[in-house]
Amino acid sequence: MIEFAAEYKLLTSAVIVVLFLSLQRITLWMIRYRSKRKGEDRRHTLNLLEQISNGFLFILLIMVWGSEIQSLAISIAAFMVAIVIAMREFIQCFLGFIYYLGAKPFRVGDWVQMNQAVGEVVEMDWAKTALLEVDPETYSYTGKHVYVPNSQLVTQSVRNLNFLRRYNLHTFSITCEPQVNPYSLLPAFIARAKAHCEFYRDVAERYKGLIERHLDVEFIHIDPTIGVETNEMAHIVITVELFCPTAEAHDLQQKISADWMNLWHRALGELKEGREPSVVES
């Protein structure tokens, strides 16, 4: 068999590739089938197993074609510098993958931010990281895939957003004309905002404790934080910060914004009637 493999290397390589890939697909299918039955997320294990098996296949092919590769390497020794320069990006991507294996800044299934791209890691190989894009404003999937070269893992900052995947610090602003004193409306507005957030308070307390224990710092407020300031146009800006479920952030923003507008226009109507704006507590 060794003599046959040495004499018919092309045929041997084809047989190895077919058998190896068939075995790989069967193994991965079995793992996916078992994980679906048990309801487990094995995407990280599947991705890692696939990359390791592909590397093993590459080593087998190098062993088959070792003598030819050695002769080729000797013949192109004078051009090695040019080849390294031409493949610089690929080498950086491979080094980025090695850095990922050692540092483990994230894993398949985590939410991350790479430069301006925010998304869920769905696949990673030695050259690139595939993200399922997430809109940072609404925290919903856009349906687009973003492919980031692994070289950015070494040269750029990477933010792991996985702890804010279920609950997020959501901030938004409401801008109004300076026609009413906003501080007279704050007690009623704060009471309404707290009422909207009451349904998830217990779970948010537990998740807040989990995040702060992991990061070893306290920075999360369960109750809505509301601030009043003015912008460069002398308009009043109401800033609201919520620690809320990521899936509920958009709806909560709409409800709280609607409450502020109701209070604001009610106060404007009372001013037009010549009365002082009343403060509604609920």
N, C-alpha and C positions, 0 to 999 in steps of 0.2 A: 504493500500500500504506500509506503514511503517513497519507493522508487517510482511508482505510478504518479504520485502527487508531484514529485520533482520533475517528471517528464511532461505531464499534462497539467501545467499550473493553471491555465485559464479554465479548463473544465473543473479542476479541483476547487478553484475559487468560486465558480458558479454554484457547485454543489454545497459548499460551506455556507454561502450566503442564503440559498434557498432553505436549507435545513435550519439554519440558525434563526432566520426571520420567522419561519413557521413556528418553531418552538417558542420564540419570543411572543408572538401574537397569541398563541394558545395560553401561555402562562399569564399574560396580561388580561386576557378575556376571563380566565378563571378567577383572578383576583377581583376584577370589576364585578363579576357575577356574585361572588361571596360578599363583597362590600355592600352591594345593593340589597341583598337579602338581609344583612344585619343592620342596614341603615347607617353605615360608617362612611366617613369621608377619607378615602385612600388616594386622593389625587396626588398628594405629595409623594407617597410611596411609589405609586405607578410611574410618576415622572422620573424619580431618582433611579428606579430599577431599569427603566428604558434607556436612560443615558449611560448607566454602567454597562448594560449588555451591548449597547452600540460600541462603546469603547473596547470591550472584550472582542467583538467581531473585528474591529479595526486592527487589534493586535494580532489576531489569527491571520488576517490577510497579509500583514507585514511579515509574519513568520514564513508564509508560503513564498512571498516574493522577496525574501531577504537578500539573496545574492544580487538580483537585478537592482534592488533599491540601493545596495551598497555600491554597485558599479555606477549607477546613475549619480549618486552623491559625489563620488570621486570625480566624475566627468564634469560636474557643474560647480566644483569647488570655487572656481574663479568668479562665479556669478552669485555666490551666497549673500554677499552684502546687498546686492540689488534685490534679491528675493526677499530678504528680511525687511528691507525698506518698503517693498511693494505689499508685503503681508503684515505690515505694522498694525493695522486696525484689527485684523483677525487675531494677532498675537495678544493685543490688549484685551480683546473680548474673551479669549481663553484665560488670561490672567484674572480677569474679572470673575469668571466662573470659578476659578480656584479660590479666589477671595470669598466668594459666596459660600462654597463648601466649608471653608474654615471658620468664617465669622457668623454665618447663618443670620443675617440681619432680617430676613423674612423667609416665608415658606409659601408653597402653593396654597392658595385660598386666602392669603392675607390681603388687606387693602394697603397699598403703598402709594407714595408720591415720588416720582422721579422727574426732577425739573418741574415742568408745568403739567406733566401727565399724571393723572390720578386714576387708579383703577384696581381691580382685583387680579392678583397673579394667577393665571390659568395654566401657564406652561413655561418651562425654562430649560434651555439646553446650553451648550458651551458657547454659542454665539450671541444669543438674544434672550430677552425676557418678554413674554407676551402678556399684555394686560387687557382685561375687559374694562373699557373706559367707564368711569363713574363721573357724573356731573357734580362738581363740588358745591354747587348752589342748591340743588334739590336732592342730592345723595341717591340718585336713581341711575340705573344702567342706561347708557346711550345706545348700546347695541354695536358699538365700534370696537375694533381691536387695535391696540397700540403696541408696536414692536420696538423695544428699547434695546440698543446694543449693550452688551455686558460691560463694555469698557467704561460706561458711565457709573458703574458700581464703584470704581476706583477713583474716577476723576470728579464725580459730582456727588452732591449730598442725596441721600435716600431717606425718606421719612416713612416709618412704619405706622400706618393709621389703624391697625387692627383693633386696638383697644377702644377706638372711637367708631367702630363699625356698627355696633348695636346702639350705643348712646353717643351723642355728639354735642359739642359746645356750639350751638347755633346762634349766630348774631345777625340781626337785621336792623334797619333804620327806617323811620317814618319822618318825612319832612313836611312841615306846615308853615303857612304864613304866620307872622307874629301878631295875630289879632286877639288872642286869648292868652291869659296867664296859664302856662302849662302846669305849673306847680299846684294850682287849685284843682286840677283834674287827676293828679297823681294818686291820691289815696284810692279813689274808685277804680282807676286803671290797674293799679297793683293788685287790688282785691280780685278783679276779673281775671287777670293774667294767672294768679295763683290758682284760681278755681279751674282754669283750663288744664293746668299741670298736675292737679291732684290725683288723677287716675293712675299715674305711673310713679308716684312719689316713693312708695315702698321699694319697688324694684330698683329705682334710680339710686336710692340710698345704698343698697347692697352693691350695685355696680360701681358707684362712686368709691366705696371702700376698697373694692378689688383693684381699681385703677390706681388709687393713691398709695396702696400698699406696695404695688408693683413698682411704681415710679418713686416711691419714698418722698413724696411731697404732696401737700394739700393745696389744691388750687381750684376745686370745683364747688360751686354753690348750687344747691338743689332748687331753691326759690329763684324765680326770675329776677335778674338784675336789670334795672331800668335807669338810664341816665338821660339828662337834658342838656343840650348844648346848642350853639348856633354855628352856622357855616359862614363861608366868606360872603354869601349873599344876604346875610342877616336873617336867614330863615331859621326857624326852630327845628332841631333834629332830635327826635326821640330814638334812643338806641336801646334795644332789648337784647339781652343775652340769656339763652336757655340751655340748660343741660337736659336734653330730651331724647326720646327714641329717634333714631335716624329716619325711620320710615314715617314718623309723625311730624317731622320738623316743618315741612311745607304747610300742612293743614293747620298746625299751631300758629304759624306765622300769619296765615290768612285770618284766623279767628281773632288773634290778638290785635292785628291791624284793624279789623272791622270794629272791635270794641273801642279803640282809640278814636276812630273816625266818628263813631256814634256819639261819644262823649264830646268831641270837638265841635261837631255841628250842632249838638244840642246847646252847648255853651254859646255858640255864635247866634243861634236863634234867640236865646234869652237876652243877649246883649242888644240885639236889634229891637227887642220889645222894651228895652229900657230897664231890665232887671239884672241883678247880679247873678252870675252863673252859680247854680247850685251844685253841690258835690254829692254824687250818688255813690253809695258805698257798695252796691252789689249790682 
